[in-house]
Amino acid sequence: MTTLSLTARVPARRYLLGAILAAWVLGHALLAGRDTLALGGAELTPLHEGANQAWDTVDDNRNSNPFFLYFFNYVRLILDESVRFVQALISQPSFGRPVPVLGWLGVVALAAAVTYIFGNIRVALLTVAGFVSFGLLGLWAESMDTLALTLTAVAYSLAVGIPLGIWAGLSGRFNRFVTPVLDFMQTMPTFVYLAPLTLFFLIGPASATIATMIYAIPPAIRITAHAIREVSPVTLEASASLGATAAQSLRQVRLPLARRTIVVGVNQTIMAALSMATIAALIDAPGLGKTVLKALQTLDIGAAFNAGLAIVIMAVVLDRATTAASRRVETRRRTGREISAFFRRVEVGGALGIAAVLGYLSYTYVWAAEFPAGADLGSYVRRAADAASLWVQDSLSGFTDALKNVITYGLLNPFESLLAGSPWWLVFAVGVSIAALVGGLRAAITAAVGLAALIGLGLWQDSMVTLASTLVATILVLALGVATGVWIGRSDRADAVLRPVLDAGQTMPAFVYLVPILGLFGPTRFTAIIAAVVFAAPVAIKLVAEGIRGVPPATVEAARSAGSSSWQLIGKVRLPMARASVALAANQGLIYVLSMVVVGGLVGAGALGYDVVAGFSQHQLRGKGLAAGLAIVVLGIVLDRVTRAAQVRTVRLGVIKED
């Protein structure tokens, strides 16, 4: 009876949802343009003006306030010197020398030794090839500056994130407290806190390091907490029965068993830190980000692509190195096999000895300190990128114009008209009702509070315009994710070919591919949507592919033996059984799209993205820009909570149907 009653409610809820949407369309037709809470680009609410005044007060008292003199200034000094110290070691002339302490040969040798010791020989060879490619691209010093900032930010992020993650894993109360803070840190657009950081810490490495840490700490905390919570209760009970204290259980049981997952957290922290390279360059962060920004200012696609390629290579090397370390830990734990202590000492000593010899050569001789100037392949890469960009713009303009018109007039304009053109109270009621239907009471309360916050921030209509673009981009991401994810999930060859492309899409700075996209589509809302799709689609594709691979082979074979065609297998077996992964792909695609809102504001998207960018660059709009950033966070939290609740309900109903 329970199964029948639960499944019988599904059609009713579907019809009710259709009725709500129909009523919304009718209400829009009758009331379009009324009570839309529109606010002009230069208009400010009292909240925005108050934020501006507070900002000016802080700025005026910077040199007299004791909190600045004895706290912020010392924090800035410590972070600046930390970055400069690492730069002195690997990238910049230092200690009265015309070259760094370790030249290129020493850096390559040390990186290879570390990845060999903690990973394997394959990763060590990949590391050598990756680091040498920085020099071949003509970007050795810039790449080492980026690495110096990344390593410094990651070190501080892990020093803060891992202890807090352990605490969150041990304490449910602290985990519930810290989760909204982490959500805020991950969804707040970086542009929003760049300006306040420069207010407190001035421009330079310190502000860039803190901006990177804000984005990189959450993965360390979340994944470490997850690793601690996932330790088997049976194992913990066994250790307690042997008389282990809580501290002993943590040191000798929880942390060793959670080590592999914690290393995954280190991996994600490094990736998050590296993804900030270009944005941090806006506040004078050293490295490849500056090269990308300078190239974009002159519309030099080749130079931007060359520097972006170096960032991707660095991301791949660091990702593979930490992944190999994680797998080594897991293999050792599962098999219980440890190589002899003597052989391990010889292995480590040999690797470090070779690195020490090559490091000494790089310290002593110029040829081993400065990368050979004649070995420059970067010019060929730049010319090839320029030629490819021109060919695409000349050859595909007809197709791209047609695509832009179809999406703009078929999806974007109707969504924007419905959301931004309807009275605010109608959209409010519809939003809360839909959240209640798809996610339940908690989702409805979250939606109500979030929508009320958008009204309070004075940016209702801009928020609705942004929401329209976000929904359209998410639809495109999900369509691409399902189509490509199914293909990859069913074909190892497709996975091998497309996986590097997906990695590049995730790690290539958005600023690099904005220029060719601008050339194809011009500065429009659609350009921002395409940039968001390029950034978010790889995540959705990977999640769908993992879900397709997770379908039991026995189920697929049973359906095939019953006469199902390939399309029937996909539509009636694989996708229904992977519904949890598809729902998660929709959730993550939505969040990743929303994280690109500010970048979209740079290329004609308008609305909240433009408000944030304007607040970063115009003194009188700083308060409005801050409010716009908070509005983006609110949208992110509401959409995340509602889609997660819908995902849980979808999985639950799927389990009921299977039973």
Secondary structure, 3 states (H helix, E strand, C coil): CHHHHHHHHHHHHHHHHHHHHHHHHHHHHHHCCCCCCCCCCCCCCHHHHHHHHHHHHHHHCCCCCHHHHHHHHHHHHHHHHHHHHHHHHHCCCCCCCCCCCCCHHHHHHHHHHHHHHHCCHHHHHHHHHHHHHHHHCCCHHHHHHHHHHHHHHHHHHHHHHHHHHHHHHHCHHHHHHHHHHHHHHHHCCHHHHHHHHHHHHCCCHHHHHHHHHHHHHHHHHHHHHHHHHCCCHHHHHHHHHCCCCHHHHHHHHHHHHHHHHHHHHHHHHHHHHHCCHHHHHHHCCCCHHHHHHHHHHCCCHHHHHHHHHHHHHHHHHHHHHHHHHHHHHHHHHHHCCCCCHHHHHHHHHHHHHHHHHHHHHHHHCHHHHCCCCCCCCHHHHHHHHHHHHHHHHHHCHHHHHHHHHHHHHHHHHHHHHHHHHCCHHHHHHHHHHHHHHHHCHHHHHHHHHHHHHHHHCCCHHHHHHHHHHHHHHHHHHHHHHHHHHHHHHHCHHHHHHHHHHHHHHHHCCHHHHHHHHHHHHCCCHHHHHHHHHHHHHHHHHHHHHHHHHCCCHHHHHHHHHCCCCHHHHHHHHHHHHCHHHHHHHHHHHHHHHHCCHHHHHCCCCCHHHHHHHHHHHCHHHHHHHHHHHHHHHHHHHHHHHHHHHHHHHHHHHHHHHHC
